[in-house]
Amino acid sequence: FTSTVPLTIGYNNRQVRPGAALKPSAVVSRPRVDIGGNDMRVLYTLMLVDPDAPSPSRPSLREYLHWMVADIPGTTGVSF
């Protein structure tokens, strides 16, 4: 994954890195997402995908889409 704009995602003040394994108890609440672009005309889509659901040792579902948010403006700065 290569980000084209600064992107920060966190749960309960803990920053999430791409590829990080997260326990269900750590992601009960919605994440905070900060996008550091500068153009509100540019829209992004953010997805949370589990690449080996239900578990790495038994990935019978393969990729599982947990949630998706579309039409996120290219900035979430103070003017947003």
N, C-alpha and C positions, 0 to 999 in steps of 0.2 A: 504494500500500500504506500503510495506516494501522494501526500497532500499537496494540492495546488494553492491552498490558502492556510494560514494558521488555524488549527482545529484543536480544541481542548474538550474532552469529555470526562466528567467526573460523577461519582456517586458518593454522597456524604463527605464532601471535601477530599476525596481520594481520586487522584487523576488516573484515568484508564489508558493503557497503552495498547496499540494494535496487537492482537494475538494473545492478550492476557486472559488467563482463566479466572472466571469470577464465580464465587459461590452464590447460589440463589438468595441466601440471606443478606448478601451484600448489595443486591440490586433490586430490593423490594420497591424502593421509591423511584420516581422518574429521574433520569440523569440530567445534569446541567450540561448544556452544550454551548460553547462559545466559538463563534466563527469570526476570524479576524480579517475578512475581506473588506473591500471598500466600495462595493457596487451593489446597491439593493436591487438592481435590474437582473442580476445573476442569481439563479435559484439552484439549490442543491437538494439532493435526496440522501437521507441517512437511514441505514438499515442495521438492525442487530440480527446477525445470522449465526447459528450454531453449525459449524462445518461437520460435526460428527455426532449428531444426536441419535439416540438418547445418551450415549456414552462413547468415549474413545475406543473402548474394548468391544462395543457392540453397536456400530454406527448404522443401524438398520434404516433410519430415516434419512441418512446422508445430510444434506443441507436443510436446516429448518429455519424458516423465517419467524423470528419472535415478534418483531414489529418493524414498521417502516413509516417514516415521516417525509413527505414531499413538500416542495415549494418553500424551502427554507431560504430566506433572503441571504444574500452574500455578505452580510455584515450583521453582527449582533452588538455593535459598539454602543456608546452612550447615546448616539442619535437615533438608535433603533427604538 
